[in-house]
Amino acid sequence: MTSPQPDTDLIGKIRDIAGSGGVLTEAADVAPFYRDHRELFVGAGLCVARPRTTEEVAAIVRLCAERRVPVVPQGGNTGLVGGSVPDDTGNAVVISLARMNRIRELDAVNATMTVEAGCILQDLQDAARDADRLFPLSLGAEGSCMIGGNLSTNAGGIGVLKYGNARDLVLGLEVVLADGRVWNGLNGLRKDNTGYDLKHLFIGAEGTLGIITAAVMKLYPRPAAQETVFMAVPRIEDVMGLLNDARAASGDCVTAFELLPRLGLDLVLKHFEGTRAPLETVTPWYVLMQWSAGAGAGDAEAALRRALESFLEGRFEAGVITDAALAASEAQVKELWKLREVLPESQTREGGSIKHDVSVPVSRVSEFINRGTALLESHMPGIRVFPFGHVGDGNIHFNVTQPVGMTKAEFHGHWEEINRLTHDLVMEMDGSFSAEHGIGRLKRGELARYGDPLDLELMRRIKSVLDPDGIMNPGKVL
């Protein structure tokens, strides 16, 4: 791409479009928009534009396209791979969607809501709940992440097992293209075979093909009952069988299935005051599981609990689990989930950490954890391997913490070699080195290394058609 040569009055013209409060230029104001959530990447830009409408986004993009000025779309900036911040050239305009936060329509009968890209995920969950519906996308950053970013990265989270990734929750999109035209694909149809399903080009594209400005999202009936249990599982080899048995016993009502290692629980108890172990039993592995029952008879809650208690009794007798804590109140449910939610931060507080967001076929999760752990422990004696996460869908956050006594800086000096060992094993096992966080800037080299050549060629050809001048979030993904 030719180095952009913006007009000297470009910022003024953007201000004419977005209004006096719609452009940020002061260093203190723009700084949060120029660095990523993990502070791995810090960039620079011409300004931060904060449009309020799709029309304003389109006008700003047209203005930038005329001058070949790079555009970096940004939602809540909670991503983990540097996909939502500019590079350090200072040539880009960051377009924050934060002021585009309206729910345009909620259709309870059609079970959809049409939302703008800047809507906070938790606000959408609350709006659905107020309408006696469920919006099932749920992840740790839901109090600050925005739906546009969730769609641009095809976010996963704890509900994938039952409801799928963000991609599976979308019926229609509105997208500003690289030339400033608006593609209106907003519809709430569940059956529409009229050619290519174009929305899927933009979901997971991380803003490199266009800017998602609105979406039609699916809603579901609210569960009539939910049960949450924390289980001690001595053998990692039994974990996936436990999931399959739970799905069968519940009538496929398992909505969350999260793996926690004892090391993770110990670090949570160490670094977060007020947390406590749900079980006295000390074992290498724990599983946090949730069952949700659909609307039904008035005794749905009692029936679900009976079914879960019967299931647990059978797993005790089989020796698969050795202890379990069944939540008896909403407060206890929150206590159990807090252990999982703060687990990544507990690792950060412990010191240096190297993170891997990977997936393998569900049937090979325990094999991967065993092989990966042995591989890294033999490579670096004392390394603390930290596998956790949404293993019900094959996604393991295979993180590692530095050996006791090693400095954070020294440990991070081994980042590339530990990545290589882990990702080589993942790919050998027909997995993915990026399960739900995306590519961004952090994993571009991994995509180039592991990506199928034809896949990469097709992606580049699509990029060249939709963004021939390469102005849309340059330097990300490809």
Secondary structure, DSSP 8 states (H G I E B T S, - for coil): -------TTHHHHHHHHH-GGGEE-SHHHHHHHHB-TTSS-B---SEEE--SSHHHHHHHHHHHHHHT--EEEESS---SSSTTS--TTS--EEEE-TT---EEEEETTTTEEEEETT-BHHHHHHHHHHTTEE-----TTTTT-BHHHHHHTT---TTHHHH--GGGGEEEEEEE-TTS-EEEE----S---SS--THHHHTTSTTSS-EEEEEEEE-EE--SEEEEEEEEES-GGGHHHHHHHHHHHHTS-EEEEEEEEHHHHHHHHHHSTT---S-S---SEEEEEEEEE-S-STTHHHHHHHHHHHHHHHHHHTTS-SEEEE--SHHHHHHHHHHHHTHHHHHHHHS-EE--EEE--GGGHHHHHHHHHHHHHHHSTT-EEEEEB-GGGTEEEEEEE--TT--HHHHHTTHHHHHHHHHHHHHHTT-BS-SSS--TTTTHHHHHHHS-HHHHHHHHHHHHHH-TT--BSTTS--
